[in-house]
């Protein structure tokens, strides 16, 4: 009897101090392919420049390098020896020739032909490629080809997966899960290869049919167990014990299903669990995530009726000082989420988690990421603030439309309101695109959408800053009368060139320079990369430079206001202080001075207080612009009162006209 199953990836990750333990151990044992040196490109190495080098002899593909700190660093590698001509053990002379290159960046295409041939040559056990795959070097191009092959096999075979097929499939996967291959995953151009492999293995195992006897398929780097269950079982658990870091030391992991949960499932049902000792480090290496793997990675294929499962993980690094956290893998957004699991018990030896399977949460782990400050307070502040900001900006623009003709009668007021309208419009678009980017699944699953969202967030927020710079220059124009000889049309053209031209140039150059080398986006979010290309500087540097210029402008305004009050009475001095305070309150949101608090979050990125202050001041910027830039402007209030009075007069005139028309005597026929 076949039942619908839910697939769960149960992954155990741990604290930051040991985050490189598994990775470094793998790096030391990184498999080397005999080749001539390819670590230096021809030409001068200038920061952020890139080049490609051909692969060593007897391999296909190329290697990409990027210059950082005057040194060439390899960033991509597609070198491979496997292809459709040599992957099969026998009858290779019958294989029809293909093009030289197998496209490895997309998980469809020519390797489907290899899959078709595989299913024709050895449909019973898929064994006719095992020998050549096992003899192939574990270089990045070969890893990508094998991942692609495993993916296509998992999608091509929908029924009839028996123990023999599962054994062959595990043997193929075991080759690229080898600890000696971990560091090579870093150079595969498509960063999604690691969890494509994880999905493919579980998808294939999901179709495994368990007859009467339990299944136990054990390799060094992948161990699969499965059995049938029924409601009268007293409970079920899978216990794995596997070696870590090429040592004789073994760690254990357990998946437990309680008797109460088993009573919910129909009889008979089947449960399959898979353990990986290296996939956590591979995910870290390929996704460039700074997280710690401190135990086995466990996957489980469970009947949909199961609502709770328990996980017990033995720790690799047994330290009392490290705080752990249970999280679940969000299957739609491909990120770790704190809502799926909770910690039941923890000590220096092991951790126990209880997790809630659902359609959203399909894997579970214990995770720590040092560069991401997770806080529910920050999330609420951000989205509540952005929601209020968006509504405030829409209201601000509506008011400007209503009073435009009344408040733009002079050249200086016209230019001032041009700046305010464009600051509000660009900030509105920036906030909307920020929300769009935050709801995307990230660069792994929606790369093109993520690139587009990041570009628009970058462009519109830069436009906000450059229009704030234009506003500051306009204030200087009013103070110093620098451009008094320029006509109005030239001033408007200059403002728009600064407000939109400069941001467009910076955003376009940034994406053009970094995206070809996959260095535009950060792995975990739709935003500018920092670790690889420092693309984030294309936002931070101009933004903070403009904040400094605008701060100087505000200082000049304060100095001029103080000079006007020198020698006056105490009453005049008090009025001056009030004027200065009012100017600061108005200019701070309009000139973006609150963004200066971003420096504090850069200096101390672990301080929740700094992050909360920064979020409060800037998520609500649209609201502050509405209040201090529009509502508190006396000319706008006067114009609004005039519009309201005019509307009331028009309403009374309309009512009087209607009344006179209804009360006028009607002359009868003579």
Secondary structure, 3 states (H helix, E strand, C coil): CCCCEEEEEEEEEECHHHCCHHHHHHHHCCCCCCCCCCCCCCCCCCCCCEEEEECCCCCECEEEEEEECCEEEEEEECCECCCCCCCCCCCHHHCCCCCCCCCCCCCCCCHHHHHHHHHHHCCCCCHHHHHHHHHCCCCHHHHHHHHHHHHHHHHHCCCCECHHHHHHHHHHHHHHCCHHHHHHHHHCCCCCHHHHHHHHHHHHHHCECCCCCCEEEECCCCEEEEEEECCCCCCEEEEEEEECCCCCCEEEEEEEECHHHHCCCCCCEEEEEEEECCHHHHHHHHHCCCEEEEEEEEEEEEECCCCCEEEEEECCCCCCCCCCCEEEEECCCCEEECCCEEEEEECCCEEEEEECCCCCEEEEEECCECCCCCCHHHHHHHHHHHHHHHHHHHHHHHHHHHHHHHHCCCHHHHHHHHHHHHHHHHHHHHHHHHHHHHHCCCCCCCHHHHHHHHHHHHHHHHHHHHHHHHHHHHHHHHHHCCCCCCCHHHHHHHHHHHHHHHHHHHHHHHHHHHHHHCCCEECCEEEECCCCCCCCHHHHHHHHHHHHHHHHHHHHHHHHHHHHHCCCCHHHHHHHHHHHHHHHHHHHHHCCHHHHHHHHHHHCCCCHHHHHHHHHHHHCHHHHHHHHHHHCCHHHHHHHHHHHHHHHHHHHHHHHHHHHHHHCCCCCCC
